[in-house]
Amino acid sequence: MAQVMRAAVLPEPGKPLIIKEVAVPEPGPTQMLIKVLYASVNHRDVWIQKGLYPGIRRGVILGSDCVGIVEKVGSEVDSAWVGKKVIVNPGLEWGPSREVQSPSFHILGNPTDGTFAEYVVVPAENVYQPPLHLSDEEAAVLPLAGVTAYRALFYRGRPQQGNTILITGIGGGVALMALKMATTITDKIIVTSSSLQKIDRALELGATDGYLYTHDDWHKKIIQKWGGVDVVIDGASGPNIPQIIDILNPGGRLVIYGQTAGKIPQLSTAKVFWRHLNILGSTMGSPSDFEEMLELWNAHKLKPVIDRLYSLDEINEAFEWMDNAKQFGKIIIKI
Ligand SMILES: NC(=O)c1ccc[n+]([C@@H]2O[C@H](COP(=O)([O-])OP(=O)(O)OC[C@H]3O[C@@H](n4cnc5c(N)ncnc54)[C@H](OP(=O)(O)O)[C@@H]3O)[C@@H](O)[C@H]2O)c1
């Protein structure tokens, strides 16, 4: 009889997740079976649960991040991995180019079954040793947000020595990862948030200055004090993008990795071409981005910001917490 495990399954888009028993998956020849210890929530999981994401598979097990122990490996995988503690790069089949992902790229946790379960099967090539200075909980939150922030900041943003960096919506999981990593290269980091408390906490973590994006003149205050900024890392899109264009220095780079605040209403392209601005998209990251991200966290002994921990049974509450933008940092699920 097949072994069973507990998993958080999406019955259909828009419905709450249900915890049920499903068969433990079998690793294929180049895969590993991982016993999940902790997973973490990304906004992607919430978008999928609400039905606001393309290609949702009914009955999928969500979850892109985890730390766990290798339980079993496929016939072509080195058996020395069995028993090792690991984290997983959730970007599957990125492809050969670092510039852009291949058409077959997809993310662990839809359509492939993910980490909100006692076991998950992943390609062996996506498995890495977690940074040793991190606890299991801390390691679990690093993969998706860490690689997204790394690529957006370093590979796409390409900040130069002495640049001023703006990170928007600092309460977000990716934004806080970007803040942590930005502190390794500059002491001029501006953040925005909807909350003064979140700004204060970001200042404690190494941000230099902070503004409420909910105030109309937030961008004017930045221009007044800083002149402008060189690199912007933004996961919100929405109505604040025209203000961001206003505060970018000539030649500046705006990197967009998400659209939590929706579509961009109107944009003065004259400002973009006259000031040689660069508007860049960024999604997750290549295997090289993931490896460089881990090297950076190891070299600087960086620690992620954890918001709170839920059990697998409380997963819908965890989603609600994120949906209401209550969090500051990453939300963990203990499996
Ligand atoms: N392209 C990719 O590969 C990729 C990867 C990861 C995430 N994403 C996307 O990026 C976004 C953030 O992801 P996440 O996991 O970090 O989500 P998250 O932890 O839920 O963060 C969302 C944050 O967005 C901020 N926000 C909301 N409205 C804003 C606005 N008008 N201006 C500036 N900030 C605003 C809020 O910050 P405050 O609480 O400080 O107000 C909120 O905490 C999501 O849309 C997600 O789907 C994309």
The ligand as a Tripos MOL2 file, in Angstrom:
@<TRIPOS>MOLECULE
LIG
   48    52     1     0     0
SMALL
NO_CHARGES

@<TRIPOS>ATOM
      1 N1          8.6400   38.1490  -10.4130 N.am      1 LIG1
      2 C1          8.9380   37.2870   -9.4650 C.2       1 LIG1
      3 O1          9.7010   36.3530   -9.6510 O.2       1 LIG1
      4 C2          8.3500   37.4750   -8.1090 C.ar      1 LIG1
      5 C3          8.8940   36.7880   -7.0230 C.ar      1 LIG1
      6 C4          8.3880   37.0380   -5.7530 C.ar      1 LIG1
      7 C5          7.3270   37.9180   -5.6070 C.ar      1 LIG1
      8 N2          6.7820   38.5160   -6.6850 N.ar      1 LIG1
      9 C6          5.6770   39.4570   -6.5450 C.3       1 LIG1
     10 O2          6.1900   40.5810   -5.8380 O.3       1 LIG1
     11 C7          5.2100   41.0970   -4.9540 C.3       1 LIG1
     12 C8          5.7360   41.0880   -3.5370 C.3       1 LIG1
     13 O3          5.9410   39.7430   -3.1490 O.3       1 LIG1
     14 P1          6.2270   39.3510   -1.6350 P.3       1 LIG1
     15 O4          6.2210   37.8850   -1.5320 O.co2     1 LIG1
     16 O5          7.4000   40.1250   -1.1450 O.co2     1 LIG1
     17 O6          4.8820   39.8870   -1.0080 O.3       1 LIG1
     18 P2          4.5080   40.4080    0.4210 P.3       1 LIG1
     19 O7          5.4860   39.8700    1.3990 O.co2     1 LIG1
     20 O8          3.0680   40.1420    0.5830 O.co2     1 LIG1
     21 O9          4.7220   41.9850    0.2630 O.3       1 LIG1
     22 C9          3.7790   42.8360   -0.2370 C.3       1 LIG1
     23 C10         4.1280   44.2500    0.2030 C.3       1 LIG1
     24 O10         3.7750   45.1050   -0.8320 O.3       1 LIG1
     25 C11         3.7900   46.3920   -0.3110 C.3       1 LIG1
     26 N3          2.8680   47.2530   -1.0420 N.ar      1 LIG1
     27 C12         1.5410   47.1350   -1.1790 C.ar      1 LIG1
     28 N4          1.0620   48.1740   -1.8980 N.ar      1 LIG1
     29 C13         2.1330   48.9490   -2.2180 C.ar      1 LIG1
     30 C14         2.2990   50.1800   -2.9300 C.ar      1 LIG1
     31 N5          1.2690   50.8270   -3.4580 N.pl3     1 LIG1
     32 N6          3.5460   50.6780   -3.0570 N.ar      1 LIG1
     33 C15         4.6110   50.0420   -2.5070 C.ar      1 LIG1
     34 N7          4.5080   48.8870   -1.8040 N.ar      1 LIG1
     35 C16         3.2790   48.3600   -1.6810 C.ar      1 LIG1
     36 C17         3.3870   46.2780    1.1700 C.3       1 LIG1
     37 O11         4.4450   46.8960    1.9050 O.3       1 LIG1
     38 P3          4.1970   47.6450    3.3080 P.3       1 LIG1
     39 O12         3.6220   46.5740    4.1910 O.co2     1 LIG1
     40 O13         5.5510   48.0890    3.7210 O.co2     1 LIG1
     41 O14         3.2600   48.7720    3.0550 O.co2     1 LIG1
     42 C18         3.3250   44.7670    1.3840 C.3       1 LIG1
     43 O15         3.8550   44.3760    2.6150 O.3       1 LIG1
     44 C19         3.9710   40.2280   -5.1560 C.3       1 LIG1
     45 O16         3.1270   40.8690   -6.0960 O.3       1 LIG1
     46 C20         4.5280   38.9460   -5.7240 C.3       1 LIG1
     47 O17         3.5840   38.2490   -6.4960 O.3       1 LIG1
     48 C21         7.2800   38.3160   -7.9320 C.ar      1 LIG1
@<TRIPOS>BOND
     1     1     2 1
     2     2     3 2
     3     2     4 1
     4     4     5 ar
     5     4    48 ar
     6     5     6 ar
     7     6     7 ar
     8     7     8 ar
     9     8     9 1
    10     8    48 ar
    11     9    10 1
    12     9    46 1
    13    10    11 1
    14    11    12 1
    15    11    44 1
    16    12    13 1
    17    13    14 1
    18    14    15 2
    19    14    16 1
    20    14    17 1
    21    17    18 1
    22    18    19 2
    23    18    20 1
    24    18    21 1
    25    21    22 1
    26    22    23 1
    27    23    24 1
    28    23    42 1
    29    24    25 1
    30    25    26 1
    31    25    36 1
    32    26    27 ar
    33    26    35 ar
    34    27    28 ar
    35    28    29 ar
    36    29    30 ar
    37    29    35 ar
    38    30    31 1
    39    30    32 ar
    40    32    33 ar
    41    33    34 ar
    42    34    35 ar
    43    36    37 1
    44    36    42 1
    45    37    38 1
    46    38    39 2
    47    38    40 1
    48    38    41 1
    49    42    43 1
    50    44    45 1
    51    44    46 1
    52    46    47 1
@<TRIPOS>SUBSTRUCTURE
     1 LIG1         1 GROUP 0 **** ****
